């Protein structure tokens, strides 16, 4: 009879990194967890698309000039890029060794 496979507990499933310079990692001997990558789900992308379409639909309904719509688009693109950069910087600064 073949014995059943052992399930990995959360402690044994963690990835160790021997090249880590973290003093907490070296002192405690605990394995270091791998951080999941930043992702946008399909739900988030759909919500963003709906919000942008509502914004530009409202601008068209109010009969705003194309130049003003282009200005709104540029401001929107710059602010989203800045927000993504900020979120990425904050996520990279979080230390998981606590």
N, C-alpha and C positions, 0 to 999 in steps of 0.2 A: 504494500500500500504506500502511495506517495504522500508524504506529510504536507499539510497545507502551508502555503507561503506565509511568512511573517509580514504583518503590516508594519510599515515604518512609522514610528511615533514622530511627533513634531520635533523632538530633540534630536533624533538620529537622522532626520531628513535635512537638517541644516547643512549649509556648505561652510567648510572651514577655509580660511585664507591664511596660510602661514606667513605671507609677506606683509601682513597688516602691521602698520606702525602704531596702531591704537594701543595705549598703555592699558586700558581696561580689558581689551581682548587678551593681552599677554598675561595680565595678572589673574584674571578669572579662569582662563582656560576654556571658556565657553566658545562654541562654534559661532561664527559670524553669519547672520542671515543675509540673504541676497534680497535687495530691494527690487520690487517689480517696476518695469519701465512705465513712464507716464503714457497714458493712452486716452484717446477720445472714443467713446462708444458711438454706435450708430444713432442712438437716441439723442446724444448731445449734438452731433452734426445736423440731425434733422431739426432740432430746436433752434440752432443757429441759423439755418437756412430759412426757417419760417420767420424768425425775428427780422432778418435782413429783408426778406420779401415784404413783410408788413411795413417796415420803415420806408422802403422805396415806393411801395404802393400808396402809402399816405402822402409822401412827397409829390407823387404824380397827381393824386386826387386834389391836393392843394394847389396844383399848377405851379410848382416851384420851377425855376429856370434850370436847364441842364447844367449850367455852370455851378449853381448852388448844390445840385445833386452830386456832382463830381467832387466838390469840396467836402460834402458829408461823407462820401465814400473814402476819400483820402484820410480824413480824421478817423474814421472807423478802422481802416486798415492799420494805421499807425498805433492807435490805442490797443487794438487786439495784439499786435506784435509786441508792444511793451508789456502787456499783461502776461503773455506767454513767457517772455523772457524773465519776468519777475517770479512767476510760478516755478520755472525751471531753476532759477537761482536759489529760491527758498527750498525746493525739494533736494537740491544738491547739498545744501548746508545742513540738513537734518542729520544728526548723528544717531545711528541705531544701537550704539553700544551701551545705552543707559539701562 
